[in-house]
Amino acid sequence: MSGKLQVEIVEAGALDSAAVALWRAWTAENPDLASPYFRWDYAEIASRVCPGAAIAVFRRDGRIVGFFPHQRRGGAVQPLGAPMNDYHGVIAPVGETISLEEVAGLLKARSLNVPGWIGAGETGQTRQTVQAAMPEDGYDAWYAERRTTFGKYFKDKERARRSLETELGTVRVERGLRDAALLDQLIDLKAAQYRRSGLHDIFACGWTRDLLHALMADPRADFGASMAAMHAGDKLVAVEFSLHAGRRYHFWFPVYEPSLARCSPGILLSMDTMRLASAEGFRVFDFGFEGEPYKKYFVNARQTVREAVVLKPGLSQALGDMAAGVLAQAGDKDEKVRTSLRRRWATIEACEPTSAGRLKGTAAAARAMAHKLAARKKTPARVAHA
């Protein structure tokens, strides 16, 4: 590999057909770039909506060797569509290496914050995302293997489905829905969930809501966003918004009726979505980051990503002063709290295009974390053995 790496920052609309053809070819040939978030279609649609959107075009000796779709918040850079973009990295041909640190330096970023980086990099730490990879025979073969491996769990879900039908009526699922009113309902339910959990409401800023609508409203031949919905009798019990491209289906925003949690409507909807979508040719169903206990029963594949904040030399932290004050309460050794605060700040910074919005969000997050820490300190030690 020869030639100094150079960058040009352009709007998505400035890329000509030859550049777009390279982008499409590179995502098609590289399995590491199989996620819908790497598609040109995602970048082109998101660029219309996301504040501060731009494309970094990397060249060696005048030849294009990579693209990085991103957004700016002052001197901070995030992947395009953050905090909702689950995978990101440089779209480049196989064999071309452009590291995370090189990207941050060339973009002259005060900070580059990436929760799910695919590609070369040394900063930060690795994380795992998890997938259900179907055999070519499709859903039935996958389910037979899972039921054999985790018989008790899936028998319980079969009982949950019968209970749901007994209580409310026949269960039915529709996939490929693009109903704007239903999406608004999903977003409102998800926003309420964030607020109940004390998390930053990512939809309060407006443009994030617009992004989901824009993606759903523009289906393409090999790329799209849609919803699946489950009804039991006349009652809507679960909805999920997903992104899909090629043979890959990415579960994105699920919501379900909390009063029916005992019947697992969200999990049942995911199962039925996989069954219906696999009949259409989808073979990899991405559940995002590992963590939730239910995922282990579904997934049989993993992908390693990197979570990192690359800081401009001379900067000691990416958190604002208010968040840093809460860190002091936790102590330098409480890495779990530090990670939680870093992620909260990254979400706020990505959502809020204005400094006033970021200040307001940071203040709320600091108060929520201080309250959480205070409650934890008051919890008697014996609770851990209950």
Steps between C-alpha positions, in 0.01 A plus 500: 500500500661825387414868494410743773141482619303819434140596572234718344178580687193521276123479516346170395339667199844599370609138440480408133372171361850353478563562869161354595578193287824449696310530827245240389766262371707517820204426729394213273840329502591537868301293755622731779294776334181293465296706747236730345669793678791476256283527190516805278121514524515549877761775468315679221165500682649584841700789352177677411384497862794490743635841607867547410503206257803452272701234318877469543652385171847349546752492217850365433683643200174659388313168503196451727573231759226553757195685629389585853147643549487713813348800676654789693399662825741791530843338517358156580443238231267200512389238248211614281173447683655465846388415760278261305762359261608160636786430256746737337843519346679585178342360186808384309612216273627177651870547579482876557558594866398839636507493877269664749784722618586608144137595440492714816823674406403572141160631604674728755244393758511621858352158570382208289254285692421153360299234687510236224808549280579236238859509378851580618556687825683485831307750713223389734374150563338220304135404532286229347188522291290187458311346211274208417641349181247279322598191304399503136197288592370804686309562820362152566846343500635778724211469743531122520865535603427776752211306653722197538775707662274716720189287531371646827528859377320451170231275650434789737457735203257258338297501823520881505349514152213273605440716807490814288244345266290371789494841665454731200426296188676377188859620461588642160819668373555729203843586361620764255271770641569863408223680683613845615239517779611162635862615495405812697326275752812283530724804545274648769501170691878472469550861614284435806709192575820708488355755738380234746848349498666836568677487161530785254197509271671470162180596318445832680738682263273435199747407226536143630126449456529648151782258415288192572216643293734586212652151494160334511353725231772421244512121438747388234567183307750355748464732800224622724348558841166369616303384800350176620196505727331236714133509592323267741132525424442870440787615722839617372748326732843560338665699219855495369680734257778335302757579231579245230728459200613203295441193715554683829220615730583734789256521790510866605218640716266254675211590731234284663205533735658495851187357664544185288869446581416157645399392148825626339330678207824671391688171479211329323492784247873460432452128444212550260688777319794264450266232367331733252818679392698178455231386254593809296870406496643673809759285674675714765295665774702751699405564863760774555717505810501203732369556851130422531464146638247383238746547213714201597214266408475639148850576380763271352738758351696802621681800356776691679475879498693774677360758741730800524538872546800631307603834649700777345846520664484721807145414597477295818133401483197496270249559774369844591584658834161421650529130419857499625374625835280193533798280411681640801221369724541151356876489540762446235486124540129464420544415134139388459375845597761669282389292200135577568569873517712495188219331308242743637712795393556351154123461457429856608776647286380312192132581547529868579634721217510813721720576799189597699343161433819321600527703821139423594543130422825475693347667805209255498733203457724620783201531732373155404841339554550679834162372616586147386834507680342633818237226493765236445703620799191476721422142395579259787770245424265215593286568190777350288432161670122510477 
